[in-house]
Amino acid sequence: MSWMKALENYARTAPEELPKDILLSSTEHTVTVKDAYPKAMYHYLVLPRLPSSLVSSSSRISSLQSLLSGDKEDALRVVKILGDDAELAKSHILEEMRKKHGFEWDVNIGFHAVPSMDHLHTHVISSDLISPALKNKKHYNSFHPTLGFFLHLNDVLEWLTEEKLAGKLHINSAKYEGLLKTDLACFKCDEPFKQIPRLKEHLEDEWKKEKRTAVKQKAMKRVHGTDDGEAQRPAKKTKLASTDETPRTPNKLSEANKAESLA
């Protein structure tokens, strides 16, 4: 079978028959698999299963363009279902990030405007774009989060719900393919690069900086006795709280003492 049909083959295979190292999850409508050539540390694909219970004809989900060219309500329903299951894959990725690296970074969900493989699929990919399989300009630009070739899920949903954006439902292949030839530049700082190896080194450095910053911030929160997402309170207020009748645990008392010493 042609490599272009590989995703369609996954979609036609019963989930329990897929290799365990490929399958992440499945539902009545979709199957989520690891990308065989991931372009980032974490990269999954959400596929409509075949035969499809989502649309009457499998040709409707051969690509995003074929889906958007048909009934808008059907297209919106399919994209929402793919998006919901993509969010589950994203949650899995974030959990793995915390376990392995001790912090979370962005995860992008979306479609390629002009996919290189048959069968509709949603990418769920971490924003680092660090991977041995990312080898050339086309690979990088296809996942660049602001260049335009990568169509974010929320943007596609907006196209399908906003009448004024109805014109965007037609994908001009030539226009989008031209974006793949755009000069290389870091999507974080816009620094230009002539060669992909140097850009990849830069992206890894940027990710390491992000990790160092996140780990430092997390350590500071622990010192000040605040959890992620909780507003940081002044150390003096923490001291006053010890006058209530609820006894402190030794750990909390130790953290309060540290906070006072840093005040």
LINJO-V782441 format. One record per pair of residues at least 12 apart in sequence whose ideal C-beta (glycine too) atoms are under 10 Angstrom apart, sorted by the first residue. I is the first residue (numbers start at 1). GAP is how many residues later the second one is. D is the distance in Angstrom with one decimal. If there is no record, write none. Layout:
# LINJO-V782441
<<I,GAP,D> <I,GAP,D>>
This chain:
# LINJO-V782441
<<2,115,9.5> <2,116,8.4> <3,33,9.3> <3,113,9.3> <3,114,7.4> <3,115,9.9> <4,111,9.4> <4,112,7.5> <4,113,5.3> <4,114,5.1> <4,115,9.0> <5,112,7.9> <5,113,5.6> <5,114,7.8> <6,27,10.0> <6,30,7.3> <6,111,6.5> <6,112,8.6> <6,113,8.7> <7,24,9.8> <7,26,8.3> <7,28,9.8> <7,29,9.5> <7,38,6.9> <7,40,5.9> <7,108,8.9> <7,110,5.1> <7,111,6.6> <7,112,4.3> <7,113,8.6> <7,114,5.6> <8,39,8.4> <8,42,6.8> <8,50,8.7> <8,53,9.7> <8,54,8.2> <8,109,8.3> <8,110,5.4> <8,111,4.1> <8,112,9.6> <8,113,9.7> <9,41,9.3> <9,109,9.7> <9,110,8.7> <10,12,7.7> <10,13,8.7> <10,21,6.4> <10,22,9.9> <10,23,5.6> <10,26,9.6> <10,35,8.2> <10,37,6.1> <10,39,9.1> <10,40,9.2> <10,109,8.2> <10,111,9.2> <11,19,8.8> <11,20,6.4> <11,22,9.3> <11,36,4.7> <11,37,6.5> <11,38,5.5> <11,39,4.4> <11,40,9.3> <11,41,8.3> <11,47,8.9> <11,50,8.6> <11,107,9.8> <11,108,5.7> <11,109,8.9> <11,110,8.7> <12,19,9.8> <12,35,9.9> <12,37,7.9> <12,38,4.6> <12,39,8.0> <12,46,9.3> <12,107,9.3> <13,18,8.1> <13,20,9.9> <13,36,9.1> <13,37,9.0> <14,12,8.9> <14,17,9.3> <14,35,9.2> <15,12,9.0> <15,15,9.7> <15,16,5.5> <15,17,9.3> <15,18,9.3> <15,34,8.1> <18,13,7.3> <18,15,6.9> <19,14,9.2> <19,15,9.5> <21,12,9.9> <21,13,7.3> <22,12,5.4> <22,13,9.5> <22,14,7.7> <24,20,5.8> <24,21,9.2> <24,22,9.0> <24,61,9.7> <24,64,8.8> <24,65,6.2> <24,68,6.6> <24,69,9.6> <24,100,9.2> <25,19,9.1> <25,21,9.1> <25,60,7.4> <25,63,6.6> <25,64,7.2> <25,67,7.8> <26,21,9.6> <26,23,7.5> <26,59,9.0> <27,19,9.6> <27,22,8.3> <27,54,8.3> <27,57,8.9> <27,58,6.2> <27,61,8.9> <28,21,7.8> <28,25,6.4> <28,26,9.6> <28,53,9.5> <29,17,9.8> <29,18,9.8> <29,19,6.4> <29,20,6.2> <29,23,7.8> <29,24,5.9> <29,25,5.6> <29,48,9.9> <29,49,8.5> <29,52,5.4> <29,53,8.4> <29,55,9.5> <29,56,7.8> <30,16,5.5> <30,17,6.3> <30,18,5.9> <30,19,6.1> <30,22,9.8> <30,24,8.6> <30,48,9.7> <30,51,6.7> <30,52,6.5> <30,54,8.8> <30,55,4.8> <30,56,8.9> <30,58,9.7> <30,59,9.9> <30,91,9.9> <30,92,8.8> <31,14,8.9> <31,15,7.7> <31,16,5.3> <31,17,8.4> <31,18,5.5> <31,19,9.5> <31,54,8.9> <32,12,5.6> <32,13,7.0> <32,14,4.9> <32,15,7.5> <32,50,9.7> <32,53,6.1> <32,54,7.9> <32,56,7.5> <32,57,5.2> <32,60,8.7> <32,89,9.9> <32,90,9.0> <32,92,7.8> <33,12,5.5> <33,13,8.4> <33,14,7.0> <33,56,9.7> <33,88,9.1> <34,55,9.8> <35,86,9.2> <35,88,7.6> <35,89,9.1> <35,90,7.8> <35,96,9.4> <35,98,8.3> <36,97,8.6> <37,94,8.2> <37,95,9.1> <37,96,4.1> <37,97,8.8> <37,98,9.1> <37,102,8.8> <38,87,7.7> <38,88,9.1> <38,92,9.8> <38,93,5.3> <38,94,8.9> <38,95,5.8> <38,96,8.4> <39,84,8.6> <39,86,6.5> <39,87,9.5> <39,89,9.8> <39,90,6.3> <39,91,9.0> <39,92,5.3> <39,93,9.8> <39,94,5.9> <39,95,4.6> <39,96,9.2> <39,100,5.8> <39,101,8.0> <39,103,7.9> <39,104,5.5> <40,53,9.7> <40,67,9.0> <40,68,8.9> <40,83,9.5> <40,84,10.0> <40,85,4.9> <40,86,4.5> <40,87,7.2> <40,88,5.3> <40,89,5.1> <40,90,6.2> <40,91,5.4> <40,93,9.1> <40,94,7.5> <40,103,7.3> <40,163,9.6> <40,167,9.9> <41,52,8.8> <41,55,9.1> <41,56,8.3> <41,59,8.9> <41,60,8.6> <41,64,9.1> <41,84,9.1> <41,85,5.1> <41,86,9.6> <41,87,5.4> <41,88,8.8> <41,89,5.7> <41,90,6.8> <41,166,8.5> <42,47,8.9> <42,48,9.1> <42,50,8.6> <42,51,4.4> <42,52,9.1> <42,54,6.7> <42,55,7.4> <42,58,9.8> <42,63,9.7> <42,65,7.1> <42,82,7.8> <42,83,6.9> <42,84,4.1> <42,85,9.6> <42,86,8.4> <42,89,9.5> <43,46,9.9> <43,50,8.9> <43,64,9.8> <43,80,7.1> <43,81,7.3> <43,82,4.6> <43,83,7.1> <43,86,9.7> <43,88,7.4> <43,90,8.6> <43,91,9.8> <43,100,9.0> <44,41,9.8> <44,42,8.0> <44,44,9.9> <44,45,4.6> <44,46,8.7> <44,48,8.0> <44,49,7.4> <44,63,9.6> <44,65,9.8> <44,77,9.7> <44,78,8.8> <44,79,7.7> <44,80,4.5> <44,81,7.6> <44,82,9.8> <45,41,9.2> <45,44,8.8> <45,72,9.2> <45,74,9.5> <45,76,4.6> <45,77,6.9> <45,78,6.3> <45,79,7.4> <45,80,9.2> <46,35,9.0> <46,36,5.2> <46,37,8.4> <46,38,9.2> <46,39,5.0> <46,40,4.9> <46,41,9.6> <46,42,8.8> <46,43,6.4> <46,63,8.6> <46,74,9.3> <46,75,6.6> <46,76,4.3> <46,77,8.2> <46,78,6.5> <47,14,8.8> <47,35,8.4> <47,38,9.5> <47,72,6.3> <47,73,7.1> <47,74,5.1> <47,75,8.0> <48,12,9.3> <48,13,4.9> <48,19,9.2> <48,30,6.7> <48,33,7.9> <48,34,7.0> <48,37,9.8> <48,71,7.7> <48,72,5.8> <48,73,8.4> <48,74,9.4> <49,12,9.7> <50,69,7.8> <52,26,8.7> <52,68,9.5> <53,28,9.9> <54,13,9.5> <54,20,7.9> <54,23,7.1> <54,24,5.1> <54,27,6.6> <54,28,9.0> <54,66,9.5> <55,12,7.9> <55,15,7.9> <55,16,8.9> <55,19,6.0> <55,20,8.9> <55,22,8.9> <55,23,6.6> <55,65,9.7> <56,14,9.8> <56,15,10.0> <56,18,8.6> <57,13,8.9> <58,61,8.8> <58,62,9.9> <60,14,7.4> <60,15,8.4> <60,18,8.2> <60,60,8.6> <61,13,10.0> <61,14,9.7> <61,17,6.8> <61,21,9.6> <61,58,6.9> <61,59,4.3> <61,60,9.4> <62,53,9.6> <62,56,6.0> <62,57,6.3> <62,58,6.8> <63,48,9.0> <63,49,9.4> <63,50,10.0> <63,51,8.5> <63,52,6.0> <63,54,9.3> <63,55,7.3> <63,56,7.7> <63,57,6.0> <63,58,9.2> <63,108,8.8> <64,14,9.9> <64,15,8.7> <64,46,9.8> <64,47,4.8> <64,48,7.8> <64,49,7.5> <64,50,8.9> <64,51,7.1> <64,56,6.0> <64,57,8.8> <64,58,9.1> <64,87,7.4> <64,92,7.5> <64,105,9.9> <64,107,7.0> <65,46,9.8> <65,48,8.4> <65,49,8.0> <65,50,8.9> <65,55,9.5> <65,104,9.0> <65,105,8.0> <65,106,4.8> <65,107,9.8> <65,108,7.8> <66,54,7.8> <66,105,10.0> <67,12,7.5> <67,15,9.7> <67,44,9.5> <67,53,6.0> <67,89,9.5> <67,93,9.8> <67,102,9.5> <68,43,9.9> <68,88,8.0> <68,91,7.6> <68,92,7.8> <68,100,8.6> <68,101,4.5> <68,102,7.5> <68,103,7.0> <69,100,7.2> <69,101,7.4> <69,102,8.8> <70,99,9.7> <72,87,9.2> <72,88,5.7> <72,89,8.8> <72,91,9.9> <72,94,8.0> <72,97,7.5> <73,87,8.6> <74,86,10.0> <75,81,8.9> <75,84,9.2> <75,85,5.8> <75,94,8.0> <76,80,9.3> <76,81,7.3> <76,83,9.4> <76,84,4.3> <76,85,6.8> <77,83,9.5> <78,42,7.7> <78,82,9.8> <79,32,8.8> <79,41,9.3> <79,43,8.3> <79,74,7.3> <79,77,5.8> <79,78,6.0> <79,80,9.3> <79,81,6.5> <80,73,9.4> <80,77,7.1> <80,80,9.0> <81,41,9.9> <82,27,9.0> <82,29,8.9> <82,38,7.7> <82,39,8.3> <82,40,4.6> <82,42,10.0> <82,71,7.9> <82,74,9.6> <83,26,6.8> <83,27,9.6> <83,39,7.1> <83,41,10.0> <83,70,5.0> <83,71,8.4> <83,73,8.6> <83,74,7.0> <85,37,8.0> <85,39,9.0> <86,21,9.3> <86,22,9.9> <86,23,4.6> <86,24,8.8> <86,36,4.9> <86,37,8.3> <86,38,4.9> <86,67,6.6> <87,20,9.6> <87,22,7.3> <87,37,8.5> <87,66,8.9> <88,36,9.1> <89,18,8.6> <89,20,8.3> <89,33,8.8> <89,34,9.8> <89,35,4.4> <89,36,9.8> <90,16,9.9> <90,17,4.7> <90,18,9.0> <90,19,6.4> <90,34,5.6> <90,35,9.6> <90,36,9.3> <91,16,9.2> <91,33,10.0> <92,15,9.9> <92,32,8.8> <93,12,9.8> <93,14,5.3> <93,31,6.8> <93,32,8.7> <93,33,6.2> <94,12,9.9> <94,13,6.7> <94,32,9.2> <96,30,9.5> <97,29,7.5> <97,31,9.9> <98,130,9.9> <101,106,9.4> <101,110,6.4> <101,113,8.7> <101,114,8.9> <102,109,7.7> <102,112,7.6> <102,113,5.9> <102,116,7.2> <103,107,7.9> <103,108,6.1> <103,109,9.6> <103,110,8.8> <103,111,3.6> <103,112,6.2> <103,114,8.6> <103,115,6.7> <103,125,9.8> <104,22,9.5> <104,110,7.8> <104,124,9.4> <105,21,6.6> <105,22,6.0> <105,23,6.5> <105,102,7.4> <105,105,6.0> <105,106,8.1> <105,109,7.7> <106,19,9.7> <106,20,7.3> <106,21,3.9> <106,22,8.6> <106,39,8.0> <106,104,9.5> <107,17,6.5> <107,18,6.9> <107,19,5.3> <107,20,6.7> <107,21,9.8> <108,15,7.3> <108,16,7.7> <108,17,5.5> <108,18,7.8> <108,19,5.7> <108,21,9.6> <108,35,7.6> <108,37,5.6> <108,42,7.0> <108,44,6.7> <108,45,8.6> <109,13,6.4> <109,14,7.1> <109,15,5.4> <109,16,8.0> <109,41,9.9> <109,43,6.9> <109,44,4.4> <109,45,8.2> <109,47,9.9> <110,12,7.0> <110,13,6.0> <110,14,8.8> <110,15,8.4> <110,33,9.0> <110,35,8.6> <110,39,9.8> <110,40,5.2> <110,41,5.1> <110,42,4.3> <110,43,5.2> <110,44,8.4> <110,45,7.6> <110,46,7.3> <111,12,6.9> <111,38,9.8> <111,39,7.6> <111,40,4.7> <111,41,8.5> <111,42,7.6> <111,44,9.5> <111,45,6.5> <111,60,9.6> <112,30,5.8> <112,31,8.5> <112,37,6.5> <112,38,6.6> <112,39,7.3> <112,64,8.4> <112,68,9.8> <113,29,8.8> <113,35,7.6> <113,36,5.3> <113,37,7.8> <113,38,5.5> <113,58,5.5> <113,59,8.6> <113,60,7.7> <113,62,8.5> <113,63,3.8> <113,64,8.2> <113,66,7.9> <113,67,9.7> <114,28,8.9> <114,35,7.6> <114,57,7.1> <114,58,9.4> <114,59,5.0> <114,60,9.1> <114,61,9.5> <114,62,5.2> <114,63,5.6> <114,65,9.4> <114,66,8.5> <115,27,9.3> <116,22,8.8> <116,26,8.2> <122,29,10.0> <122,31,6.9> <122,34,9.4> <123,19,9.3> <123,20,7.5> <123,27,7.6> <123,28,9.7> <123,30,9.3> <124,29,9.3> <125,18,6.3> <125,20,9.5> <125,25,8.7> <126,81,9.4> <127,16,8.8> <127,18,6.5> <127,60,8.1> <127,61,8.9> <127,76,9.8> <127,80,8.9> <127,83,9.5> <128,75,6.7> <128,76,8.0> <128,78,8.2> <128,79,4.7> <128,80,10.0> <128,82,8.3> <128,83,9.7> <129,14,5.9> <129,15,8.2> <129,16,8.9> <129,57,9.7> <129,58,7.6> <129,59,9.9> <129,70,9.2> <129,71,8.3> <129,74,5.7> <129,75,9.6> <129,77,9.7> <129,78,8.8> <130,70,7.2> <130,73,5.8> <130,74,5.4> <130,76,9.3> <130,77,6.0> <130,78,9.8> <131,12,9.9> <131,69,8.7> <131,72,9.8> <132,68,9.2> <134,62,7.8> <134,65,9.4> <134,66,6.9> <134,69,8.8> <135,61,6.9> <135,62,9.5> <135,65,9.1> <136,44,9.6> <136,48,9.8> <136,60,5.8> <137,43,7.1> <137,44,7.3> <137,45,8.0> <137,46,8.4> <137,47,5.9> <137,56,9.7> <137,58,9.5> <137,59,6.3> <137,62,9.0> <138,39,9.4> <138,42,4.8> <138,43,8.3> <138,58,9.8> <139,41,9.1> <139,57,8.1> <140,40,9.1> <140,42,9.6> <140,44,6.6> <140,45,9.5> <140,46,9.9> <140,47,8.8> <140,53,9.5> <140,56,6.6> <140,59,6.9> <140,60,8.4> <140,63,8.8> <141,38,6.2> <141,39,4.9> <141,40,7.7> <141,41,5.5> <141,42,9.2> <141,43,7.8> <141,44,9.5> <141,46,9.7> <142,34,9.7> <142,37,8.5> <142,38,6.2> <143,44,8.9> <144,35,8.4> <144,36,9.5> <144,38,7.9> <144,40,9.3> <144,41,8.3> <144,42,9.5> <144,43,5.2> <145,42,5.6> <145,43,9.5> <146,41,6.2> <146,44,9.9> <147,29,9.9> <147,32,5.6> <147,33,8.8> <147,35,6.1> <147,38,8.9> <147,40,7.7> <148,27,9.0> <148,28,7.2> <148,30,9.9> <148,31,5.4> <148,34,9.0> <149,26,9.8> <149,27,5.5> <149,28,8.2> <149,29,9.3> <149,30,4.5> <149,31,6.2> <149,33,8.7> <150,26,10.0> <150,29,9.4> <151,17,9.3> <151,20,8.5> <151,25,8.8> <155,13,8.4> <156,12,8.7> <156,13,9.3> <184,12,6.7> <184,14,8.7> <184,15,5.2> <184,18,9.8> <185,14,8.2> <186,13,6.8> <186,16,5.8> <186,17,6.8> <186,19,9.9> <186,20,6.9> <187,12,10.0> <187,16,8.5> <187,19,9.3> <188,14,9.0> <188,15,8.1> <188,18,5.4> <188,19,9.4> <188,21,9.5> <188,22,8.7> <189,13,8.5> <189,17,7.4> <191,15,9.5> <220,12,8.6> <220,42,9.0> <222,33,7.0> <222,36,8.8> <223,12,9.4> <223,32,6.9> <223,35,5.2> <223,36,6.2> <223,38,9.3> <223,39,6.5> <224,14,8.0> <224,31,7.8> <224,32,9.3> <224,34,8.2> <224,35,5.1> <224,38,7.8> <224,39,9.5> <225,13,5.8> <225,16,9.7> <225,26,9.7> <225,27,6.9> <225,29,9.8> <225,30,4.6> <225,31,6.3> <225,33,8.5> <225,34,6.0> <226,12,9.5> <226,29,9.6> <226,33,9.5> <232,27,9.9> <233,26,9.2> <234,25,8.7> <234,29,7.7> <235,20,9.9> <235,21,7.3> <235,22,9.5> <235,23,8.8> <235,24,3.8> <235,25,5.3> <235,26,8.8> <235,27,7.1> <235,28,4.4> <236,23,9.0> <236,24,8.0> <236,27,6.9> <237,22,9.9> <238,14,8.9> <238,17,8.3> <238,18,5.0> <238,19,9.8> <238,21,5.8> <238,22,8.0> <238,25,9.6> <239,17,6.4> <239,18,9.3> <239,20,8.3> <239,21,6.3> <239,24,9.1> <241,15,8.4> <242,14,7.1>>
